[in-house]
Amino acid sequence: MSTKETKIDTLMTRRTIMSDELQKLFACKPDTSASISDYYEAVVTDNCLLKSSMSSRKLTFSYLKNMYALDIEKPVFRVFRRLWTADKTINGLLCLQYACFVDSVLKESVSYFLSKQINSLLTTEDTYNWVIQNYPGRFSMTSATTIAKDLNSSWYQGHFFKGTHPRIRIKPIISKENVVFALFLAYLAGYRGMLLLDNEFTTFLELPPNEILTFAESAAKSGLLTLRHLGDVLEVQFQVNHAAGGGL
């Protein structure tokens, strides 16, 4: 059954992927083994995101938790946190990758945004029309407009677009960290062997399988994963356990 026929689980009616807030939070808590209580303390108690009220602090933490879990016990967040870098471009795309994995509306929007040609223009009206066509009768005009704005902003934060009104489609800069995260999400979805290089998670990065493999080999040299490749045989292990060197 499609997402349109069931409960629509999305943060896009309230917020974007909040990559700037996450960047600031991880700067306040740079320890990659920080717990969810550590992040709560940083956002709510210490107000590291500089919110104007206690209610705003708690709401912001709730949004971040709903999107990213913020729980080192969760394998997806654990890998995501370890791949986080000092580069906002890499991190913005990591956030979009994560959000498209967990948010139903963002997930369904992938084909819509990737279909935009390089240098083509994107407006709120364009995405509003996509929302009402893809979810007929499910959202009010106000909610559909909010979703359209938040979707456009989220894909902008993921560096698939530049500018404001209208936004302009660009080709994102891909890093080995983004490729490792795509491979990990593909692994969780059940892909194995050479299929890890060619699936919805890797095509999201707009790279052919041979370039994905090149990035993966570079990542292996950096210790981000373990990779064995011979002919049509590909084996990949990911560092996901708490102990250094633990794999999946």
BELLIN-V709038 format. One record per residue. N is the residue number from 0. RES is the residue in one letter. PSI is psi in whole degrees, 0 to 359 (* if undefined). NEAR is the number of other ideal C-beta (glycine too) atoms within 10 Angstrom. Layout:
n=<N;N>
res=<RES;RES>
psi=<PSI;PSI>
near=<NEAR;NEAR>
This chain:
n=<0;1;2;3;4;5;6;7;8;9;10;11;12;13;14;15;16;17;18;19;20;21;22;23;24;25;26;27;28;29;30;31;32;33;34;35;36;37;38;39;40;41;42;43;44;45;46;47;48;49;50;51;52;53;54;55;56;57;58;59;60;61;62;63;64;65;66;67;68;69;70;71;72;73;74;75;76;77;78;79;80;81;82;83;84;85;86;87;88;89;90;91;92;93;94;95;96;97;98;99;100;101;102;103;104;105;106;107;108;109;110;111;112;113;114;115;116;117;118;119;120;121;122;123;124;125;126;127;128;129;130;131;132;133;134;135;136;137;138;139;140;141;142;143;144;145;146;147;148;149;150;151;152;153;154;155;156;157;158;159;160;161;162;163;164;165;166;167;168;169;170;171;172;173;174;175;176;177;178;179;180;181;182;183;184;185;186;187;188;189;190;191;192;193;194;195;196;197;198;199;200;201;202;203;204;205;206;207;208;209;210;211;212;213;214;215;216;217;218;219;220;221;222;223;224;225;226;227;228;229;230;231;232;233;234;235;236;237;238;239;240;241;242;243;244;245;246;247>
res=<M;S;T;K;E;T;K;I;D;T;L;M;T;R;R;T;I;M;S;D;E;L;Q;K;L;F;A;C;K;P;D;T;S;A;S;I;S;D;Y;Y;E;A;V;V;T;D;N;C;L;L;K;S;S;M;S;S;R;K;L;T;F;S;Y;L;K;N;M;Y;A;L;D;I;E;K;P;V;F;R;V;F;R;R;L;W;T;A;D;K;T;I;N;G;L;L;C;L;Q;Y;A;C;F;V;D;S;V;L;K;E;S;V;S;Y;F;L;S;K;Q;I;N;S;L;L;T;T;E;D;T;Y;N;W;V;I;Q;N;Y;P;G;R;F;S;M;T;S;A;T;T;I;A;K;D;L;N;S;S;W;Y;Q;G;H;F;F;K;G;T;H;P;R;I;R;I;K;P;I;I;S;K;E;N;V;V;F;A;L;F;L;A;Y;L;A;G;Y;R;G;M;L;L;L;D;N;E;F;T;T;F;L;E;L;P;P;N;E;I;L;T;F;A;E;S;A;A;K;S;G;L;L;T;L;R;H;L;G;D;V;L;E;V;Q;F;Q;V;N;H;A;A;G;G;G;L>
psi=<136;162;327;337;355;188;133;108;99;146;353;348;352;319;170;197;353;43;326;318;320;323;315;321;314;334;324;326;76;347;118;349;12;143;171;327;327;317;322;314;319;317;313;311;311;348;48;341;4;48;154;345;162;321;322;323;313;321;319;316;319;317;314;319;318;325;316;358;315;23;112;344;346;123;320;314;322;315;314;314;323;336;348;139;187;358;115;332;313;314;322;319;323;316;316;321;312;311;321;339;329;338;123;319;318;319;315;340;350;309;326;310;323;341;347;130;149;134;1;160;149;128;165;322;320;310;328;316;322;318;310;332;325;335;65;125;3;335;146;168;320;314;319;323;318;316;316;315;318;324;311;318;320;316;332;316;333;359;34;350;157;168;185;280;102;168;156;129;132;167;124;151;123;139;168;329;318;322;317;318;320;317;321;316;321;320;315;329;357;0;142;163;216;340;342;336;349;90;182;336;328;324;337;327;357;41;143;161;323;327;325;316;319;316;319;320;321;319;323;320;332;357;13;339;173;129;134;123;124;110;238;12;126;126;132;137;142;145;96;344;159;318;141;133;356;139;178;*>
near=<5;8;15;14;8;9;7;17;12;22;22;24;14;14;18;24;31;23;23;15;20;25;15;16;21;17;11;16;20;8;10;12;11;18;14;16;10;15;23;17;16;21;25;19;10;12;16;18;20;8;17;8;9;11;9;14;21;14;15;19;22;13;17;22;15;15;20;22;19;23;16;19;10;15;16;18;16;20;25;23;22;17;24;17;12;8;13;13;15;21;25;25;26;27;25;26;22;24;24;24;19;16;21;18;24;26;16;19;24;16;9;17;22;14;9;18;7;10;9;13;14;22;13;17;11;16;23;20;13;18;23;17;9;16;18;9;7;13;20;9;9;9;15;20;17;19;26;23;15;22;26;24;20;28;28;22;22;25;20;23;23;10;12;10;9;15;22;15;20;15;11;20;12;19;21;21;24;27;27;26;26;28;27;26;22;22;20;15;13;8;19;11;11;14;14;24;25;16;19;15;24;26;16;23;20;13;20;13;15;9;15;23;21;14;22;24;14;15;22;18;10;10;10;22;23;14;19;10;15;7;6;7;9;17;12;24;15;21;20;17;12;9;6;7;9;11;11;14>
